[in-house]
Amino acid sequence: MRIVLGVSGGIAAYKAVEVCRRFVGAGHEVTAVLTDAARRFVGEATFSALATNPVPEGLWQRWDGGIAHTRLGQRADLVVVAPATADFLARYAAGMADDLLSATLLVTRAPVVVCPAMHTEMWEHPAVVENLLALRRRGVHVVPPESGTLAGGDEGAGRMAEPATIVATALALSARRCDLTGTHVVVSAGGTREPIDPVRVITNRSSGKQGHAIAEAAAARGARVTLVTSSALSAPAGVEVVHVESAADMHAAIAAAAPGADVVVMAAAVADFRPKAPAAQKVHGLPELVLEPTPDILAGLAEARRPGQVLVGFAAETQDVVARARRKLERKGVDLVVVNDVSAPGAGFDHDTNEVTILGADGSVAVVPLTSKRQVADAILDEVVARLERDARDTRDARDSKRDTKED
Ligand SMILES: Cc1cc2nc3c(=O)[nH]c(=O)nc-3n(C[C@H](O)[C@H](O)[C@H](O)COP(=O)(O)O)c2cc1C
């Protein structure tokens, strides 16, 4: 893997030497890109000697037969910035490209990991907090700093994470990128619209952003993805899209796509009820609404599931969030329920961020704190992959023990 290691000008720059050494030791091609301030902390010669490639001088240099400011980012499989100063995070969040490192970050489409390091006062400043939130929303991964002794003998939060933690986190992130290759993932997204008459509908606040993020993440991890959506959001690249409107449409589309799927993620907010007899013509005056329940798509999927298929449901709640979700998990017979408290700030409907708890039928509980919907998507898929791998292992073990019994 080609790794660009960005080093900005903080006291923790000396620890970046160890990050570089560990990446090279793990067999990766590393190019270190230093800001001008970083060069005042650590010598360029150290990185040129330890990394696979010499340290590029700057924006104006040619690199690998091309121009450095685009070539490095285009060829990178992973970019890690350690340490990331407050100043660097501000320039990155603002989309600046005034040195080789910031330009590389604007060009690259590879995963980016930043490892902030700074004094506690800087770390807690609203400007830094907001810059990091903006970067997280764009899918940048953050390895948060730890508490401990800081430069000048101060104590507090802001010390860069240990090199071993940074390297392990960054490599795990890249490794999971293709862990759904060969699988078919069906994802539903958006709120359904149930007609009252040809003009009015009953709907809900779901935007479809979380479901679309799951489809995008699954495709990026190598899956063939079918996205059944009622949302007007543009579809992620490389994903097969089925547009639906009502719960009945959603039911039919999922029933057609699910039988062959390895994973079904029901992120859509499907209406629980609908008008029993929608009017054929526009109603004038107050309509008399008689409601009926819609089909329970999730429970139907659980009944019809084939061995090894992983089913994920969603729950949007405003109170007794986890207890209600646990009851849903048991009632529906699915593998995972992802619950969000839609009343929490920055979470749920229409936000670009979310915070969720992922409950497993096996008793597992994974809490994902407020982060981008794309990162929530990856956390959900991590749980899905763990179950696919466990099923594959169990099938292999059962086959082996059957063969052993035969041979006896
Ligand atoms: C001794 C010293 C230590 C510093 N340590 C940090 C630090 O840990 N984190 C940080 O954000 N800034 C730190 N700074 C300030 C940065 O060096 C300064 O903001 C610089 O403009 C960063 O440039 P860069 O982001 O282009 O690398 C330090 C400055 C000095 C002089």
PDBQT file of the ligand as one rigid body, heavy atoms in Angstrom, charges set to zero:
ROOT
HETATM    1  C1  LIG A 501       7.743  24.670  20.588  1.00  0.00    +0.000 C 
HETATM    2  C2  LIG A 501       6.436  24.702  19.847  1.00  0.00    +0.000 A 
HETATM    3  C3  LIG A 501       5.580  23.650  19.985  1.00  0.00    +0.000 A 
HETATM    4  C4  LIG A 501       4.356  23.664  19.310  1.00  0.00    +0.000 A 
HETATM    5  N1  LIG A 501       3.521  22.598  19.466  1.00  0.00    +0.000 NA
HETATM    6  C5  LIG A 501       2.307  22.610  18.847  1.00  0.00    +0.000 A 
HETATM    7  C6  LIG A 501       1.431  21.506  19.004  1.00  0.00    +0.000 A 
HETATM    8  O1  LIG A 501       1.707  20.522  19.681  1.00  0.00    +0.000 OA
HETATM    9  N2  LIG A 501       0.220  21.557  18.370  1.00  0.00    +0.000 N 
HETATM   10  C7  LIG A 501      -0.148  22.616  17.598  1.00  0.00    +0.000 A 
HETATM   11  O2  LIG A 501      -1.262  22.604  17.095  1.00  0.00    +0.000 OA
HETATM   12  N3  LIG A 501       0.699  23.669  17.432  1.00  0.00    +0.000 NA
HETATM   13  C8  LIG A 501       1.908  23.685  18.002  1.00  0.00    +0.000 A 
HETATM   14  N4  LIG A 501       2.762  24.760  17.824  1.00  0.00    +0.000 N 
HETATM   15  C9  LIG A 501       2.353  25.844  16.938  1.00  0.00    +0.000 C 
HETATM   16  C10 LIG A 501       2.578  25.471  15.464  1.00  0.00    +0.000 C 
HETATM   17  O3  LIG A 501       3.951  25.149  15.239  1.00  0.00    +0.000 OA
HETATM   18  C11 LIG A 501       2.134  26.614  14.564  1.00  0.00    +0.000 C 
HETATM   19  O4  LIG A 501       0.732  26.801  14.685  1.00  0.00    +0.000 OA
HETATM   20  C12 LIG A 501       2.508  26.385  13.107  1.00  0.00    +0.000 C 
HETATM   21  O5  LIG A 501       1.984  27.467  12.341  1.00  0.00    +0.000 OA
HETATM   22  C13 LIG A 501       1.971  25.081  12.557  1.00  0.00    +0.000 C 
HETATM   23  O6  LIG A 501       2.246  25.010  11.180  1.00  0.00    +0.000 OA
HETATM   24  P1  LIG A 501       1.761  23.790  10.277  1.00  0.00    +0.000 P 
HETATM   25  O7  LIG A 501       0.371  23.499  10.683  1.00  0.00    +0.000 OA
HETATM   26  O8  LIG A 501       1.872  24.300   8.878  1.00  0.00    +0.000 OA
HETATM   27  O9  LIG A 501       2.705  22.672  10.496  1.00  0.00    +0.000 OA
HETATM   28  C14 LIG A 501       4.006  24.757  18.477  1.00  0.00    +0.000 A 
HETATM   29  C15 LIG A 501       4.913  25.801  18.318  1.00  0.00    +0.000 A 
HETATM   30  C16 LIG A 501       6.111  25.774  18.983  1.00  0.00    +0.000 A 
HETATM   31  C17 LIG A 501       7.072  26.911  18.779  1.00  0.00    +0.000 C 
ENDROOT
TORSDOF 0
